[in-house]
Amino acid sequence: MECPHLEENVKISRLPMRTENTPPQFCCSVCKTNKNPWVCLGCGIVNCGRYVNAHAKQHHEEQPQHAVCMDCNSYATFCYNCDEFVTNDTQSGNVEKVRKCIQTVVSAQNHIRDKNRRRGSTESSENNIPSRKKIKTEDGKSLKPRSSGLRNLGNTCFMNAVLQSLSNIQQFCGYIKQLPSLEDKMCKVKKVNPTRKFKDGDAILLVEELRKTLVALWQGSKAAISPESLFSVIWKVVPRFRGYQQQDAHEFMRYLLDRLHTELLTLLPYPNSNSPYIGPKGKSTIVTAIFGGLLQNEVNCLICGMESKKHDPFLDLSLDIPVQFASKSQKPKDGEPVCSVADCLSSFTDIEELEESELYMCSNCKKRQRSTKKFWIRRLPNVLCLHIKRFRWNTCFRVKLETFVDFPLRGLDMSRYVLNNLHETRGSYSGSNEYDLAAVIVHHGSGAGSGHYTAYAIHEGRWYHFNDSTVTACEEETVAKCKAYILFYVRRELKIPEFLNVDSTGQDL
């Protein structure tokens, strides 16, 4: 949103001068944490943001005229008077000056930290610069983080949340990580297929940069890594994501998976090659083998009863929040009905009559007739991705539905939504119809083009919260209370193709 409070609340154009006692890291002036630091654009004081102890908000409550802050990780501007992240803040010269100043300081800090790490220096921990160390849970126990955080490159939290979620999908991440380097593969493909016309973007391999990023994430040698190379490739292959404006995490995930699928199809199969790392035979890839399912769309003419069936592949299901729950913005009180994932799935698969603008061309009546449609899931995927449609168009702009949607952390039973309640015993995709939650992406804020994305994911039985550079252990209750945007469920009793038999470390099972 465009904030009307910038002019009267933004008073500084640069960060205050540092003193000898000022740590070389942005730290909260109250609790001294360096997690999610926010700079007040009214006075320059640094406090922790809304995702930690919210001392920045406390500062605003004590001094209401100090309403605008900047996140030192994402460089996003937040206004407490609007209670929203700000878009189009570049019109304010002072905001841009502060942003560039913070970027310069962060860049210098990263350089010092990397330099000290290469030298084996302990200076980083002594000066409160983030290092690879144990994190504490709410009960005070220490845990070693399983993966690194991802630095925000400027409103890239949408990408970070998706990458962290996919990195915790064991079969997907394990397969991508154990791929050999693919940098020279495109040249080989061009020689094998000299008649094929290649576009400029075909010479760039997103899968290779994703492989490097996932490997770096799980090396565990850094508190946070910078996905600059991957983001640069994304700019080139998907032009709509160029720039530093906030993007939709679901749209990004779909573009990412589609591009990976296309690249892997292009790279395989090689003549006289039995390499299991390049991909399976046919038109299946790691993307469709993990996330791919099949819908059956049934349309019935209400005049003659003619039935038409169509099969549509899917990588995720976009679920509407039922109308009766759409207006609720808070979790219902005891005794009140709660919207659940089951309600959203039932709404998706229920029979509905098509609108007048969508009249069905009946092959029997030879004209457009009133009709009904119904979706069945004909084949369930190994990883079921559910997208909760929280953004809807209202005249000329999109609004967000803040409805709390209850979702199970384990034991999501999809049997009732599968055609004839079949358990898909054919081929290599047989398995249970029950799913357990592996990751969830959350959108914080009320604007479709603003706000902030974080992710929760489970690894070795422990839940973690991924907030850009910060990785924090958390409890199941915290995950269950979040307002989910994208849910990733892993199927129990997987039976998948042999080429997918790798674990999250990239080793054969």
C-alpha positions, 0 to 999 in steps of 0.5 A, a space after each residue: 500500500 502507499 503510506 500517507 505517513 512517510 513525509 511526517 514520520 521519516 526524519 533521518 536520511 542516514 544512520 546515526 554515527 557509530 560510537 566505540 561501544 556500538 556493536 558492528 551488527 544491528 542489534 535491538 537496543 532493548 534485548 540486544 538480539 540481532 534477529 530481525 532488526 528494524 531501524 526507526 526512520 524517525 530517530 535511527 534507533 534499532 529494535 527487534 521487529 514484529 517477528 521477535 520481541 516487537 520492541 520496535 512496536 513498543 518504541 512506537 507506542 512510547 513515541 507515536 510520532 515514530 511510526 515508520 521503520 525499515 527491516 534491516 534484512 529485507 529493506 522493506 518499510 513498515 508503518 505502524 499507523 497503517 499496520 502494513 508494509 509500505 509499497 512505492 516508498 522510493 518516492 521518499 528520498 530519505 527512505 531510499 538514502 537510509 536503505 542504501 546506507 543499511 545495505 552498505 553496512 550489511 554488505 560490509 558486515 558480511 564481508 568481515 564475517 566471511 573474511 574472519 571465517 576464512 581465517 578461522 577467526 573467533 572474532 565473529 562470535 566475540 563481536 556478535 556477528 552471526 556464526 554457525 552456532 546452536 539455537 535454543 528452543 523455548 524450553 532452553 534446550 540447544 539444537 544445532 540448526 539443520 540448514 542455513 538461512 537465506 539472506 533477503 536481497 530486497 523483498 525476496 522473502 517470497 523466494 526464500 520461503 519457497 526455497 526453504 520449504 522445497 529444501 525440506 521435501 526430502 525426496 525432491 531436495 535429495 534428488 536435486 542435490 545429488 545431480 552432477 554439475 549440469 553446466 556443460 550439459 546444454 552444449 551436449 544437448 545442442 550437439 545431440 539435437 542440432 535441428 532444435 531451435 534454442 532460445 536465448 534463455 535456454 542456455 541458462 540452467 535454473 536447475 544447476 543454480 538451484 542445485 548449488 543453493 540446496 547444497 550450500 543450504 545443507 552444508 551447515 557451515 554458515 548461518 545464512 547464505 546469499 542466493 544472489 546467483 539463483 536470483 540472477 538466473 530467475 531474473 533472466 529466465 522469468 522476466 516477470 520477477 525482475 526487480 525488487 518489488 514483493 512477489 506472490 510466493 505461490 506464483 513464484 513456486 509454480 514458475 520455478 517448478 514449471 521451469 525445472 520440469 522443462 529444463 529436465 525434459 530438455 536435458 534428457 534422455 542422452 543417447 546410450 546413457 543409463 544415468 539415473 541422475 539425468 531423469 526418468 524415461 518418458 515425459 516424467 521428471 522429478 517435478 511431476 514424480 513428486 508433485 504431479 497428480 491427476 484431476 478428473 473434471 466431470 461436466 453434466 448437461 442439465 438438459 439431456 444428461 450428457 456427461 463429459 470427462 476430462 483429465 487434467 494434470 496438476 502440481 498443486 491444488 488452489 482452494 477457495 475459502 468457503 463463503 461462510 468463513 471468508 468474512 472472518 479475520 480471527 480464529 473463532 472462539 470456543 463453540 464457533 465453527 472453524 474453517 478447516 482444510 477439509 472444508 476447503 477441499 470439500 468446496 473444491 470437489 463439490 458439484 456446482 452449477 456453471 455460471 451463465 457466462 460459462 455455459 457448456 457446449 453440449 455435444 449431444 444438444 449441439 448448443 451451450 446448455 446449463 450444466 454442472 461440474 465436479 472435480 475428482 482426484 484421479 491420482 494423488 501426488 507423492 507431495 500434495 501442495 495445497 494453496 489457500 486462495 487468500 487474495 481476491 479481486 475487489 473492483 480494481 485491487 486485491 484484498 487478503 482474506 485473514 480467515 484462520 484455516 485449521 489444518 492437521 499436522 499429521 494424518 490428512 486423509 484424502 480418501 474421500 476426494 479420490 475417484 471411487 475411493 481407489 488407492 491407486 494400485 497401478 504403476 509406481 505411484 501406489 501408496 497411502 491416501 494419508 499425508 503428514 505436513 512437511 512445510 507451510 508458507 505464511 504471508 504476514 500483512 494484509 496487502 497482496 503486493 506487500 507484506 512478508 513471507 516466512 516458512 515453517 518446516 519439519 526436519 527429523 521430527 523438529 519444527 523450524 521457523 525460517 525467516 530469511 536469514 534467521 532459523 529458529 526451532 519452534 513448537 508444533 503449537 506455533 505451527 498449528 496457529 499460523 494462517 497458512 498460505 501454502 501447505 506441503 503434505 508428504 504422502 505416507 508409505 511412498 512407493 516411487 520410481 527408483 531414481 527418486 530413492 535418495 534421502 535429504 543428504 543426497 545419498 542412496 536409501 
